[in-house]
């Protein structure tokens, strides 16, 4: 098994950090007083690159596969990409650009194209839609878009990172103040991250397969854990969990999805994001409807529907397909052998 190392740095204002103008507007998300300062003394120092090169040299001294990931909160694409080094620093600096992006075709496209323009030939792209510091995916994008987000994450070029519970559509849990543990939330009310860190429900019974029925977990379960759990969703062919399983299987089976290039499709309706993945003659087409109305898209006369966020969808007719509201769909559009 490959060895994966993840490094996480926490920054605090030190030295003579200048005040941020205009009241401290956040480029990523609101972080309270943190954004009142320009973090020139405690973030993104050039000497960090040599530290990462040193870590990489240590890893490369061992046999077997190694993979080093960095939690890099840089939102300038060139600065972010610099952490790949010359192929001698991080294998992958986490890309958080979609985590707080507006759920719209334009916003998603801008971030995808920004990454693709900045990435080095020796770098491998990656995408993150949820993690332990951020509001739950289904809460940020809305539960109606959770399935389409799964398609997006697992069909873009690069390494996808899944956060536990997103495959069930877990939403942010309102944790009462007396049950909160996050030090940040205790210091700054409203910024607690406990709501996205609640236990994974495996079953619908007391304790939900996470703990003994009489044992209170560190944080409370969501109110819907009796029905939003692994056991229940495995038994439901149309569940979000089974969609993730189908997408992961498709990604493994299709070289275009796990190794291919990506080309964004132009001249689409305003709410439609479309892109084609290609590898050695295999072509896979992906459409994501970020809007709440039906939208017809062209897929080609020979297109085959592989996966949709809506079960039992009609097959392609006359080279056209009508996406339902909030639907995402994946098509095989490879040339038919002569």
Backbone bond lengths (Angstrom), bond angles and torsions (degrees), N, CA, C in turn:
res aa  C-N    CA-C-N  psi(-1)  N-CA   C-N-CA  omega(-1)  CA-C   N-CA-C  phi
1 X - - - 1.457 - - 1.536 109.83 -
2 X 1.354 118.55 137.70 1.455 119.47 176.27 1.519 111.20 -62.96
3 X 1.321 115.51 148.23 1.454 120.49 174.52 1.519 108.46 -94.98
4 X 1.327 117.00 125.59 1.462 121.72 -179.31 1.514 109.31 -112.72
5 X 1.318 116.30 127.11 1.465 121.33 176.54 1.518 108.67 -112.85
6 X 1.314 116.90 130.56 1.464 122.34 178.24 1.516 107.95 -118.33
7 X 1.329 116.50 126.00 1.445 121.19 -179.63 1.517 109.53 -112.82
8 X 1.312 115.98 133.00 1.459 121.52 -176.28 1.523 108.77 -128.08
9 X 1.316 116.51 126.83 1.465 120.96 179.45 1.513 109.93 -115.20
10 X 1.320 117.21 135.59 1.455 122.53 177.22 1.521 108.80 -107.40
11 X 1.327 115.97 127.48 1.458 120.09 -175.62 1.520 111.20 -104.14
12 X 1.318 115.78 138.28 1.465 122.25 174.16 1.524 108.18 -130.85
13 X 1.319 118.44 145.14 1.459 119.74 179.76 1.522 110.84 -60.55
14 X 1.324 116.21 127.93 1.453 121.03 175.86 1.515 108.38 -133.64
15 X 1.321 116.62 163.57 1.444 119.86 179.33 1.514 111.59 64.87
16 X 1.317 115.27 -145.21 1.465 120.45 -176.11 1.514 109.95 -104.78
17 X 1.325 117.25 64.09 1.456 121.18 179.47 1.517 110.19 -65.34
18 X 1.342 118.59 125.28 1.461 119.92 -179.42 1.522 111.77 -73.45
19 X 1.324 115.61 152.94 1.454 120.25 177.91 1.521 109.93 -69.75
20 X 1.316 116.12 143.66 1.460 121.49 177.48 1.526 108.93 -79.67
21 X 1.323 119.07 133.65 1.469 120.61 179.83 1.525 112.14 -70.09
22 X 1.299 116.40 165.87 1.463 124.04 173.70 1.528 112.48 60.03
23 X 1.304 117.57 34.47 1.451 120.58 172.80 1.510 114.91 76.07
24 X 1.323 118.19 9.63 1.455 119.91 174.69 1.513 114.11 76.25
25 X 1.320 118.63 61.26 1.462 121.88 177.52 1.524 109.67 -76.95
26 X 1.295 116.93 135.12 1.456 121.88 -175.95 1.516 111.02 -85.20
27 X 1.354 116.30 136.87 1.455 120.62 174.26 1.527 111.04 -80.80
28 X 1.332 116.92 -20.21 1.460 121.66 -174.28 1.513 110.04 -112.39
29 X 1.313 117.00 -63.70 1.452 123.05 176.54 1.519 107.34 -161.68
30 X 1.313 117.63 166.04 1.450 121.30 179.80 1.523 110.11 -67.97
31 X 1.321 116.46 127.91 1.459 122.02 -179.95 1.526 111.90 -127.09
32 X 1.313 115.98 26.42 1.455 119.47 176.66 1.522 112.40 66.15
33 X 1.324 116.46 -139.61 1.459 122.04 -174.55 1.528 112.73 -63.17
34 X 1.326 117.29 -23.02 1.465 120.91 179.73 1.519 111.68 -52.75
35 X 1.338 115.68 -37.33 1.457 120.05 -177.19 1.520 113.58 -86.27
36 X 1.316 116.87 8.83 1.460 119.57 173.72 1.518 111.32 -81.84
37 X 1.343 117.29 -6.26 1.462 121.59 -173.51 1.523 111.01 -128.99
38 X 1.342 114.30 148.46 1.461 120.32 170.70 1.522 107.29 -85.54
39 X 1.309 117.43 118.23 1.469 120.92 -171.69 1.526 111.35 -88.36
40 X 1.336 114.98 59.99 1.465 120.45 -178.19 1.519 111.72 -78.31
41 X 1.327 118.17 -18.95 1.459 121.08 -176.13 1.521 113.89 -102.26
42 X 1.309 117.39 -8.51 1.460 118.21 -173.84 1.529 113.03 -137.04
43 X 1.327 117.29 21.18 1.461 119.38 -178.23 1.525 109.49 -155.37
44 X 1.338 115.76 134.08 1.458 120.38 173.15 1.511 114.86 68.20
45 X 1.338 118.35 30.51 1.465 119.74 177.99 1.534 110.33 -64.59
46 X 1.342 117.68 141.41 1.469 119.98 177.85 1.525 113.33 -58.54
47 X 1.344 117.32 -30.60 1.463 119.08 -176.95 1.525 112.51 -71.04
48 X 1.337 117.83 -12.26 1.461 120.28 176.40 1.531 110.62 -62.86
49 X 1.322 116.32 -31.89 1.467 119.70 -178.77 1.524 111.51 -61.60
50 X 1.324 117.52 -39.73 1.451 119.64 178.14 1.523 110.85 -66.93
51 X 1.328 116.31 -34.34 1.469 119.38 176.64 1.526 110.55 -63.04
52 X 1.335 117.00 -42.95 1.463 120.05 178.30 1.527 111.61 -66.67
53 X 1.340 116.45 -36.75 1.468 118.70 176.75 1.523 110.49 -63.31
54 X 1.322 116.04 -36.93 1.457 119.41 177.44 1.520 111.92 -65.30
55 X 1.329 116.60 -42.34 1.473 120.60 177.08 1.526 110.01 -61.15
56 X 1.327 116.04 -43.50 1.467 119.82 -179.44 1.525 111.00 -63.01
57 X 1.353 116.85 -39.55 1.461 119.17 179.43 1.522 111.07 -62.50
58 X 1.318 116.88 -39.07 1.465 120.29 177.93 1.525 110.45 -62.66
59 X 1.339 116.62 -46.68 1.463 120.30 -178.98 1.527 111.59 -62.97
60 X 1.339 116.40 -40.23 1.455 120.03 -177.41 1.517 112.06 -69.25
61 X 1.329 117.67 -14.71 1.462 120.86 179.26 1.523 112.18 -76.83
62 X 1.334 117.72 -9.64 1.457 121.88 -178.35 1.522 110.59 -103.52
63 X 1.327 115.63 151.37 1.462 120.87 176.29 1.531 110.02 -74.33
64 X 1.323 115.19 162.50 1.456 119.80 177.02 1.520 112.37 88.87
65 X 1.325 115.50 177.68 1.461 121.76 -178.49 1.520 110.67 -81.06
66 X 1.310 116.42 137.18 1.464 122.65 174.27 1.523 108.72 -129.66
67 X 1.317 115.80 151.57 1.471 120.14 -179.27 1.516 107.42 -150.73
68 X 1.316 117.46 114.36 1.463 121.21 -175.65 1.530 109.70 -110.59
69 X 1.326 115.35 128.13 1.460 123.53 -175.83 1.528 108.80 -117.30
70 X 1.317 117.35 140.49 1.461 121.23 177.80 1.510 111.39 -120.18
71 X 1.316 116.61 138.22 1.472 121.14 174.94 1.522 107.46 -87.26
72 X 1.319 115.39 90.23 1.460 122.80 -171.41 1.525 109.45 -106.14
73 X 1.312 116.31 110.04 1.466 120.62 178.74 1.531 109.39 -95.10
74 X 1.311 114.98 71.28 1.463 122.03 173.39 1.514 107.05 -119.60
75 X 1.326 116.44 132.27 1.457 119.32 -175.00 1.522 112.53 -115.57
76 X 1.331 115.70 11.21 1.452 121.81 165.28 1.530 105.93 -96.99
77 X 1.332 117.06 124.12 1.461 119.91 -171.41 1.522 112.73 -60.16
78 X 1.346 117.73 -40.46 1.461 119.29 -178.53 1.529 110.92 -66.37
79 X 1.329 116.91 -41.59 1.462 119.37 177.10 1.523 110.76 -63.74
80 X 1.325 116.69 -43.26 1.460 120.37 179.07 1.520 111.01 -59.39
81 X 1.337 117.01 -48.76 1.463 121.16 -176.97 1.518 112.08 -65.93
82 X 1.337 117.88 -22.54 1.467 120.16 -178.39 1.523 112.41 -63.74
83 X 1.340 117.18 -17.46 1.471 119.65 -178.01 1.532 112.29 -78.78
84 X 1.339 117.64 -6.23 1.455 119.89 166.92 1.532 110.06 -73.99
85 X 1.346 116.23 -21.52 1.448 120.75 -174.56 1.515 110.41 61.79
86 X 1.324 115.59 -146.43 1.459 121.58 175.61 1.524 108.76 -98.04
87 X 1.328 115.08 39.90 1.452 120.12 -173.83 1.514 112.17 80.49
88 X 1.355 115.63 16.42 1.462 120.19 -176.13 1.531 112.57 -125.54
89 X 1.353 117.07 12.66 1.463 119.81 177.10 1.533 108.68 -115.92
90 X 1.311 118.28 -119.82 1.459 120.90 179.95 1.524 110.41 -76.55
91 X 1.316 115.51 141.40 1.465 117.44 168.55 1.524 109.44 -68.14
92 X 1.341 116.07 -30.99 1.459 119.34 -175.79 1.520 111.22 -156.69
93 X 1.334 118.63 108.96 1.466 119.67 166.60 1.528 108.23 -80.00
94 X 1.311 116.80 126.30 1.465 118.92 -179.12 1.528 110.78 -53.91
95 X 1.327 115.89 136.50 1.458 122.76 177.09 1.528 108.51 -104.81
96 X 1.337 116.25 105.90 1.463 121.97 -177.55 1.528 112.88 -97.00
97 X 1.327 117.71 12.77 1.465 119.43 -169.67 1.524 113.69 -63.19
98 X 1.329 117.91 -26.68 1.465 119.74 -178.78 1.524 113.13 -87.69
99 X 1.335 117.08 -12.90 1.467 119.53 -172.21 1.528 111.84 -60.91
100 X 1.322 116.33 -41.27 1.470 118.54 179.59 1.528 111.70 -117.61
101 X 1.347 115.51 25.06 1.462 119.13 174.72 1.525 109.95 -74.25
102 X 1.308 115.51 148.12 1.465 119.97 171.13 1.524 108.69 -61.65
103 X 1.328 117.68 140.57 1.457 120.60 177.98 1.525 108.12 -81.18
104 X 1.310 115.15 82.58 1.462 121.93 177.60 1.527 107.22 -147.23
105 X 1.326 115.84 153.11 1.459 119.95 -178.36 1.530 110.55 -60.64
106 X 1.328 116.88 -40.08 1.466 119.70 -177.69 1.520 111.37 -66.19
107 X 1.343 117.57 -46.84 1.461 120.51 -178.38 1.523 111.39 -63.59
108 X 1.327 116.98 -41.56 1.454 120.45 179.29 1.519 110.55 -65.24
109 X 1.330 116.35 -43.65 1.462 119.70 -179.22 1.530 111.34 -62.36
110 X 1.312 118.02 -42.88 1.467 120.76 -179.49 1.518 111.13 -58.06
111 X 1.312 117.29 -40.28 1.471 120.32 -178.00 1.523 111.52 -74.94
112 X 1.317 117.16 -37.45 1.467 119.83 177.19 1.520 110.24 -64.54
113 X 1.329 116.63 -45.75 1.466 119.87 -179.76 1.521 111.31 -68.79
114 X 1.340 117.43 -32.92 1.458 120.12 176.73 1.519 111.65 -62.33
115 X 1.316 115.96 -44.22 1.467 119.94 177.76 1.526 110.49 -64.03
116 X 1.318 117.35 -48.42 1.460 120.56 -175.79 1.525 111.57 -62.43
117 X 1.331 117.51 -32.19 1.464 120.50 178.89 1.523 111.76 -73.72
118 X 1.337 116.90 -28.23 1.464 120.79 -174.54 1.516 113.65 -92.60
119 X 1.326 118.13 -22.71 1.459 121.41 -170.97 1.527 110.94 -69.29
120 X 1.303 116.97 142.48 1.461 122.36 176.62 1.530 109.93 -84.48
121 X 1.330 116.31 160.14 1.459 120.07 177.32 1.525 110.91 -60.03
122 X 1.332 116.68 -32.23 1.462 119.49 -179.39 1.531 112.16 -87.58
123 X 1.316 117.06 -0.04 1.465 120.58 178.84 1.517 111.30 -96.36
124 X 1.309 116.03 157.07 1.463 121.42 177.68 1.519 107.14 -121.70
125 X 1.347 118.38 123.65 1.468 120.71 -177.68 1.527 111.39 -63.90
126 X 1.309 115.70 165.95 1.459 119.91 174.14 1.519 108.80 -158.44
127 X 1.325 115.17 158.59 1.461 121.29 179.63 1.516 110.32 -138.14
128 X 1.330 114.85 143.32 1.461 123.88 178.88 1.527 107.42 -128.26
129 X 1.308 117.58 131.73 1.471 120.33 175.65 1.524 112.71 -114.04
130 X 1.322 117.53 -14.11 1.462 119.82 179.02 1.514 110.48 -156.85
131 X 1.334 116.49 147.32 1.464 119.94 171.52 1.524 110.08 -158.51
132 X 1.318 116.01 -173.91 1.456 121.94 -170.25 1.525 113.85 -72.88
133 X 1.337 117.47 -7.18 1.471 120.69 -179.91 1.523 112.83 -106.00
134 X 1.322 117.26 -5.90 1.463 119.78 -170.09 1.526 112.74 -118.95
135 X 1.312 114.81 151.84 1.460 120.59 175.75 1.526 109.70 -55.10
136 X 1.304 116.82 144.08 1.455 122.06 -176.55 1.541 112.14 -53.90
137 X 1.334 114.78 140.82 1.462 122.09 -178.87 1.529 111.63 -52.00
138 X 1.329 117.29 -48.67 1.467 120.85 -176.46 1.519 112.14 -66.90
139 X 1.330 117.15 -22.09 1.471 120.85 176.00 1.521 110.23 -82.66
140 X 1.325 117.20 -42.91 1.469 120.74 -178.93 1.520 111.55 -65.55
141 X 1.327 117.28 -49.35 1.461 121.36 -175.60 1.519 112.61 -89.19
142 X 1.317 116.74 -13.30 1.458 120.96 -173.78 1.513 109.34 92.19
143 X 1.336 117.79 137.77 1.470 120.12 -177.77 1.518 113.38 -58.81
144 X 1.332 117.12 -25.74 1.466 120.04 -179.45 1.530 111.77 -69.60
145 X 1.348 117.29 -17.47 1.461 120.89 -178.70 1.531 113.01 -106.94
146 X 1.324 117.48 2.29 1.468 120.13 -176.28 1.518 111.68 -62.78
147 X 1.333 117.79 -37.99 1.461 120.50 -178.87 1.528 110.80 -70.36
148 X 1.329 117.19 -42.70 1.463 119.88 178.47 1.524 110.69 -64.15
149 X 1.327 117.03 -34.55 1.466 120.56 176.93 1.518 110.83 -63.59
150 X 1.332 117.27 -35.18 1.466 120.93 176.87 1.525 110.22 -63.22
151 X 1.330 117.11 -43.76 1.461 120.90 177.67 1.518 110.26 -61.40
152 X 1.324 117.01 -45.47 1.462 121.31 179.22 1.523 110.82 -57.24
153 X 1.318 116.99 -52.57 1.461 121.96 -175.87 1.519 112.14 -59.53
154 X 1.330 117.17 -39.73 1.458 120.74 -171.31 1.529 114.15 -95.53
155 X 1.347 117.14 4.88 1.464 119.07 176.72 1.526 113.15 -123.73
156 X 1.332 119.05 -8.70 1.458 120.68 175.04 1.524 110.12 -69.43
157 X 1.321 116.52 159.56 1.464 121.18 177.99 1.525 109.52 -72.93
158 X 1.315 116.59 125.72 1.450 120.02 177.01 1.513 112.91 122.41
159 X 1.313 114.27 -172.64 1.459 121.92 -174.51 1.532 110.81 -86.91
160 X 1.334 119.10 120.44 1.467 119.72 174.94 1.524 110.57 -86.33
161 X 1.319 116.10 145.83 1.468 121.48 175.34 1.519 107.96 -121.94
162 X 1.334 116.26 121.83 1.470 121.93 -179.45 1.524 109.52 -102.70
163 X 1.308 115.87 137.60 1.466 121.74 175.20 1.519 108.26 -100.89
164 X 1.322 115.43 133.71 1.469 119.62 -174.52 1.539 111.17 -52.13
165 X 1.299 115.05 140.19 1.462 121.45 177.65 1.512 114.44 89.87
166 X 1.350 117.05 -22.41 1.462 118.35 176.45 1.519 110.60 -64.95
167 X 1.346 116.63 -29.12 1.456 119.45 178.74 1.523 112.32 -72.25
168 X 1.336 117.23 -9.71 1.462 121.61 173.60 1.526 111.78 -101.34
169 X 1.323 116.66 -9.18 1.460 120.13 -173.63 1.512 112.68 77.98
170 X 1.343 117.32 26.29 1.462 119.73 177.48 1.520 110.42 -57.52
171 X 1.322 116.24 137.97 1.456 121.81 179.45 1.521 110.14 -107.70
172 X 1.317 115.02 167.13 1.464 121.13 179.69 1.530 109.84 -59.82
173 X 1.321 116.88 133.00 1.455 122.06 179.64 1.529 109.03 -99.04
174 X 1.328 116.56 131.26 1.468 120.96 175.87 1.525 108.37 -78.55
175 X 1.327 116.71 102.71 1.456 122.47 -177.39 1.526 108.75 -92.56
176 X 1.317 116.49 122.13 1.463 121.25 -179.83 1.523 110.12 -58.19
177 X 1.328 116.31 148.36 1.465 121.54 -175.57 1.516 112.13 -54.73
178 X 1.338 117.03 -39.27 1.464 119.62 -177.07 1.525 112.57 -71.85
179 X 1.326 118.22 -12.07 1.463 121.15 179.44 1.528 112.64 -106.83
180 X 1.319 117.26 0.59 1.453 120.37 -178.81 1.534 110.93 -77.54
181 X 1.343 114.62 147.10 1.456 120.77 -179.99 1.524 113.28 -124.22
182 X 1.309 117.59 -19.93 1.460 120.92 -175.78 1.534 110.38 -61.97
183 X 1.340 119.08 118.77 1.472 120.82 -179.18 1.518 112.80 -58.49
184 X 1.327 117.15 -34.82 1.457 119.77 179.94 1.527 110.37 -63.76
185 X 1.327 115.70 -45.99 1.458 119.37 179.24 1.512 112.74 -63.89
186 X 1.330 116.62 -32.88 1.467 119.50 178.02 1.515 111.01 -69.11
187 X 1.337 116.39 -34.32 1.468 120.02 179.47 1.524 111.67 -78.41
188 X 1.346 115.48 -38.53 1.461 120.44 -175.59 1.529 108.23 -126.74
189 X 1.326 118.67 94.89 1.468 120.72 -179.52 1.522 111.48 -53.84
190 X 1.330 114.77 134.81 1.452 120.56 -179.33 1.521 113.97 99.40
191 X 1.347 117.61 -12.56 1.453 120.29 -178.95 1.528 112.74 -109.64
192 X 1.320 117.22 14.29 1.458 119.73 178.50 1.532 110.80 -63.24
193 X 1.327 115.11 140.22 1.461 121.64 177.38 1.530 111.79 -100.86
194 X 1.315 116.73 7.12 1.465 119.74 -177.69 1.524 112.60 -63.28
195 X 1.330 117.67 -28.70 1.461 120.63 -175.83 1.507 114.84 -63.96
196 X 1.352 117.34 -21.88 1.467 120.41 178.39 1.519 111.52 -102.17
197 X 1.334 117.28 4.56 1.468 121.41 -174.88 1.528 112.73 -113.77
198 X 1.295 117.16 16.02 1.463 121.11 -176.46 1.531 110.35 -73.11
199 X 1.336 118.05 160.69 1.467 120.86 -171.33 1.523 114.01 -64.01
200 X 1.310 114.12 150.99 1.467 122.37 175.56 1.529 108.74 -77.16
201 X 1.316 119.28 121.26 1.468 120.69 177.05 1.532 110.86 -86.20
202 X 1.309 115.88 120.06 1.468 120.86 -178.85 1.524 111.98 -95.12
203 X 1.313 116.55 -31.89 1.466 120.87 -179.61 1.528 108.57 -134.09
204 X 1.341 115.49 174.59 1.455 120.16 -179.27 1.515 114.40 -93.88
205 X 1.329 118.38 -3.40 1.468 121.14 -176.09 1.524 109.96 -88.50
206 X 1.333 115.79 171.22 1.462 121.28 -179.65 1.527 110.55 -53.91
207 X 1.318 116.10 134.68 1.457 121.47 -175.37 1.507 113.00 85.95
208 X 1.342 116.85 -19.34 1.467 124.80 174.16 1.526 113.62 52.25
209 X 1.317 117.13 31.00 1.451 120.38 177.88 1.505 113.92 70.67
210 X 1.338 115.85 2.67 1.465 121.24 179.74 1.523 110.90 -96.00
211 X 1.327 115.35 -36.24 1.449 120.63 -179.21 1.525 109.04 -147.48
212 X 1.315 116.88 171.43 1.460 120.42 176.37 1.531 109.46 -67.22
213 X 1.338 117.35 147.92 1.468 119.88 -175.64 1.531 114.35 -54.32
214 X 1.326 117.63 -32.13 1.459 120.46 -176.21 1.526 112.88 -91.32
215 X 1.346 117.55 1.07 1.465 121.25 -176.72 1.528 109.47 -104.10
216 X 1.328 116.55 123.83 1.464 120.92 177.60 1.526 108.81 -79.82
217 X 1.337 118.97 126.22 1.464 120.17 179.24 1.527 111.41 -71.39
218 X 1.313 115.12 169.25 1.474 122.66 -179.17 1.535 110.85 -54.42
219 X 1.321 116.84 -42.97 1.453 123.59 175.93 1.523 108.56 -127.31
220 X 1.332 118.87 155.64 1.471 120.51 -176.23 1.520 112.62 -74.82
221 X 1.327 115.37 154.43 1.457 120.64 171.77 1.526 109.30 -71.85
222 X 1.338 115.31 158.83 1.448 119.43 171.61 1.514 110.72 -67.98
223 X 1.325 116.92 156.58 1.465 121.10 -178.01 1.526 112.88 -63.49
224 X 1.335 117.48 -19.30 1.464 120.45 -176.47 1.524 112.73 -101.67
225 X 1.341 117.72 14.82 1.470 120.48 -175.20 1.518 113.05 -63.45
226 X 1.336 117.86 -23.63 1.469 119.56 179.73 1.522 111.72 -68.62
227 X 1.332 117.79 -21.90 1.466 120.58 178.31 1.531 112.76 -119.62
228 X 1.341 118.15 -25.20 1.467 121.01 177.24 1.530 107.83 -97.76
229 X 1.303 115.91 82.47 1.454 121.00 -178.59 1.523 108.87 -146.37
230 X 1.314 116.41 167.85 1.466 121.02 -175.02 1.522 111.29 -62.62
231 X 1.312 117.33 -46.01 1.459 121.24 -177.16 1.527 111.31 -58.05
232 X 1.324 116.51 -47.28 1.459 120.77 -178.37 1.526 111.59 -66.02
233 X 1.330 117.22 -40.70 1.460 119.65 -176.72 1.523 112.55 -75.32
234 X 1.318 117.48 -30.89 1.463 118.77 174.86 1.527 111.30 -63.00
235 X 1.312 116.42 -32.69 1.462 121.20 -178.83 1.525 112.95 -80.05
236 X 1.329 116.95 -9.73 1.461 122.42 -177.54 1.519 108.94 -108.82
237 X 1.336 116.67 108.92 1.459 120.17 -176.88 1.511 113.76 -60.83
238 X 1.326 117.75 -23.93 1.456 120.99 -179.19 1.506 114.32 -96.89
239 X 1.328 117.89 12.29 1.468 121.06 -176.07 1.517 111.98 -74.72
240 X 1.320 115.34 163.03 1.456 121.26 176.41 1.528 110.64 -63.68
241 X 1.311 117.57 -40.00 1.458 120.81 178.67 1.525 111.05 -58.50
242 X 1.319 117.73 -43.81 1.460 119.75 179.92 1.521 112.10 -71.23
243 X 1.336 117.74 -27.25 1.463 119.82 172.04 1.524 109.98 -63.95
244 X 1.340 117.41 -45.99 1.465 120.59 177.33 1.527 110.20 -57.63
245 X 1.304 117.17 -42.55 1.468 120.72 -179.33 1.528 111.09 -63.65
246 X 1.345 116.92 -40.86 1.459 119.61 177.64 1.527 111.21 -65.40
247 X 1.320 116.31 -40.92 1.465 120.39 -179.18 1.524 111.61 -66.78
248 X 1.321 117.50 -41.08 1.465 120.76 178.79 1.527 110.06 -64.45
249 X 1.334 116.92 -41.97 1.464 120.49 177.77 1.530 110.85 -63.38
250 X 1.341 116.31 -41.23 1.470 120.51 179.18 1.522 110.30 -65.20
251 X 1.321 116.36 -42.49 1.472 120.65 179.53 1.529 110.70 -60.59
252 X 1.323 117.20 -42.15 1.461 120.66 178.76 1.524 111.42 -65.42
253 X 1.330 116.63 -36.20 1.461 121.05 -174.12 1.524 113.43 -80.58
254 X 1.336 118.13 -23.43 1.461 121.84 -173.34 1.527 111.56 -107.21
255 X 1.319 118.47 109.60 1.466 120.19 176.40 1.526 112.93 -55.96
256 X 1.330 117.35 -32.68 1.467 119.29 179.66 1.521 111.26 -61.74
257 X 1.333 118.02 -31.60 1.460 121.27 -178.05 1.523 112.78 -85.64
258 X 1.325 117.66 -34.37 1.465 116.75 -178.56 1.524 113.77 -97.38
259 X 1.340 117.73 -11.09 1.463 119.00 -177.66 1.525 113.96 -138.76
260 X 1.320 117.92 -8.12 1.457 120.44 -168.52 1.516 115.39 -81.81
261 X 1.328 114.29 174.10 1.460 122.56 174.44 1.525 109.77 -78.06
262 X 1.330 115.77 172.47 1.465 120.48 176.63 1.520 109.27 -134.14
263 X 1.321 115.78 137.75 1.455 122.29 176.84 1.519 108.71 -132.71
264 X 1.342 116.48 117.32 1.460 120.93 177.73 1.523 109.29 -71.75
265 X 1.315 116.70 139.11 1.464 122.07 -177.88 1.524 109.59 -93.21
266 X 1.314 116.09 129.68 1.462 122.48 -179.07 1.526 111.09 -89.18
267 X 1.342 114.82 173.42 1.472 123.61 171.92 1.523 112.52 54.46
268 X 1.337 115.04 48.26 1.465 120.61 176.17 1.529 109.60 -108.78
269 X 1.333 117.86 160.70 1.461 119.67 173.82 1.536 110.77 -53.36
270 X 1.314 116.87 153.70 1.454 121.74 -169.57 1.531 113.20 -59.08
271 X 1.306 118.68 -29.85 1.461 121.14 -177.00 1.532 113.72 -95.09
272 X 1.330 117.26 5.57 1.465 120.58 -175.95 1.522 110.82 -107.92
273 X 1.325 115.85 126.26 1.455 122.69 169.40 1.525 107.22 -103.76
274 X 1.321 116.16 127.32 1.450 120.00 179.34 1.513 111.03 -134.41
275 X 1.327 116.85 143.92 1.463 120.82 176.17 1.523 109.69 -154.00
276 X 1.326 114.58 154.63 1.450 121.01 179.09 1.520 109.70 -115.32
277 X 1.318 116.70 132.85 1.461 123.83 174.57 1.530 107.75 -104.92
278 X 1.333 116.99 133.92 1.463 120.70 -175.26 1.517 111.05 -136.01
279 X 1.332 115.26 142.84 1.460 120.54 174.82 1.524 108.96 -158.26
280 X 1.350 115.81 114.06 1.460 122.84 174.48 1.529 112.94 46.74
281 X 1.310 115.44 51.09 1.463 120.25 175.83 1.517 114.76 91.30
282 X 1.340 117.42 -18.39 1.469 119.39 175.89 1.518 108.49 -85.43
283 X 1.326 116.48 129.44 1.462 121.46 -178.33 1.529 109.16 -127.46
284 X 1.319 114.80 129.01 1.461 121.14 179.89 1.515 108.40 -124.78
285 X 1.319 115.58 130.13 1.462 122.36 -175.85 1.529 109.04 -109.85
286 X 1.330 116.11 135.16 1.469 121.68 -178.66 1.528 108.65 -126.68
287 X 1.334 116.03 131.76 1.458 121.91 172.88 1.522 109.22 -125.27
288 X 1.330 115.43 137.08 1.461 121.81 177.17 1.523 108.00 -125.35
289 X 1.330 116.71 121.28 1.463 121.88 177.15 1.525 108.19 -94.92
290 X 1.324 116.45 107.84 1.468 121.02 -179.85 1.522 112.27 -89.16
291 X 1.328 116.70 2.29 1.456 121.02 -178.06 1.513 113.17 -103.90
292 X 1.333 115.92 -179.32 1.468 121.87 -176.35 1.526 112.00 -111.73
293 X 1.342 116.70 27.96 1.470 121.11 177.03 1.525 109.22 -136.37
294 X 1.339 116.58 156.38 1.456 120.48 176.02 1.526 110.10 -61.99
295 X 1.341 116.11 146.90 1.453 121.27 177.39 1.520 109.00 -143.66
296 X 1.339 116.41 126.31 1.465 121.14 177.45 1.518 109.70 -86.65
297 X 1.334 116.53 137.03 1.467 122.33 178.34 1.519 108.71 -132.33
298 X 1.332 116.23 153.91 1.451 121.65 177.38 1.528 109.55 -90.60
299 X 1.318 115.72 134.78 1.460 119.92 -179.56 1.533 112.72 -128.03
300 X 1.326 117.81 -7.96 1.460 120.80 -178.88 1.516 111.53 96.48
301 X 1.313 115.49 147.26 1.467 121.25 -172.91 1.520 112.88 -65.11
302 X 1.358 117.17 -28.26 1.456 120.51 -176.91 1.527 112.77 -97.30
303 X 1.313 117.91 8.19 1.468 120.95 -175.34 1.527 111.11 -66.48
304 X 1.318 114.85 143.49 1.468 121.81 176.47 1.525 109.10 -120.02
305 X 1.307 116.60 125.53 1.468 120.94 177.43 1.528 109.07 -71.28
306 X 1.331 116.17 121.25 1.464 121.33 -178.88 1.518 112.30 -97.03
307 X 1.326 116.32 -46.86 1.467 121.44 -178.51 1.513 108.38 -147.58
308 X 1.320 116.45 139.56 1.465 122.06 171.23 1.521 108.46 -133.57
309 X 1.316 115.91 152.95 1.461 119.93 175.15 1.516 111.81 -72.63
310 X 1.327 117.30 -10.74 1.460 123.09 176.10 1.523 108.27 -112.80
311 X 1.291 117.81 123.64 1.455 121.10 -178.42 1.527 111.20 -71.21
312 X 1.313 114.68 157.81 1.472 121.82 173.81 1.524 112.50 57.61
313 X 1.336 115.41 38.94 1.470 119.05 177.60 1.518 110.26 -76.11
314 X 1.329 115.65 155.05 1.459 120.63 178.03 1.521 110.08 -67.82
315 X 1.299 117.31 155.86 1.450 121.36 176.58 1.529 109.51 -75.47
316 X 1.328 114.48 169.44 1.465 120.11 179.71 1.528 109.33 -67.53
317 X 1.327 115.34 138.08 1.463 120.40 179.34 1.529 109.87 -127.65
318 X 1.326 114.96 123.75 1.469 121.99 176.71 1.522 111.91 54.54
319 X 1.305 116.44 34.48 1.463 120.85 176.09 1.499 115.09 75.87
320 X 1.343 117.86 10.65 1.460 121.48 -178.05 1.532 109.66 -124.06
321 X 1.310 114.78 153.62 1.468 120.48 178.17 1.526 107.77 -144.80
322 X 1.331 116.42 133.88 1.454 120.62 179.03 1.526 109.47 -99.96
323 X 1.323 115.71 112.61 1.455 121.24 176.74 1.519 109.69 -76.39
324 X 1.305 116.79 131.84 1.460 121.54 175.01 1.527 109.83 -76.80
325 X 1.323 118.93 166.76 1.467 120.27 176.96 1.529 111.20 -54.85
326 X 1.333 116.43 132.43 1.471 123.25 175.54 1.521 112.83 65.88
327 X 1.322 117.90 17.35 1.461 120.99 -178.71 1.522 110.69 -91.64
328 X 1.325 115.60 146.24 1.452 122.27 167.98 1.519 107.64 -126.34
329 X 1.334 116.40 145.36 1.464 120.55 -176.28 1.516 109.98 -144.09
330 X 1.326 115.25 148.74 1.463 123.38 -178.53 1.530 108.17 -121.68
331 X 1.348 116.19 132.82 1.454 121.76 -175.87 1.528 110.45 -127.27
332 X 1.305 116.13 144.68 1.465 121.95 167.75 1.526 107.13 -89.13
333 X 1.318 116.76 118.49 1.471 121.04 179.40 1.520 109.97 -121.73
334 X 1.342 116.86 27.40 1.462 120.89 178.53 1.515 109.98 -64.05
335 X 1.327 117.46 146.51 1.468 120.33 177.72 1.524 110.54 -59.43
336 X 1.309 115.77 142.01 1.458 120.54 177.93 1.521 108.14 -79.77
337 X 1.347 118.38 127.11 1.458 120.39 -179.82 1.526 111.53 -56.82
338 X 1.310 115.85 142.65 1.483 120.40 -179.28 1.522 110.33 -70.47
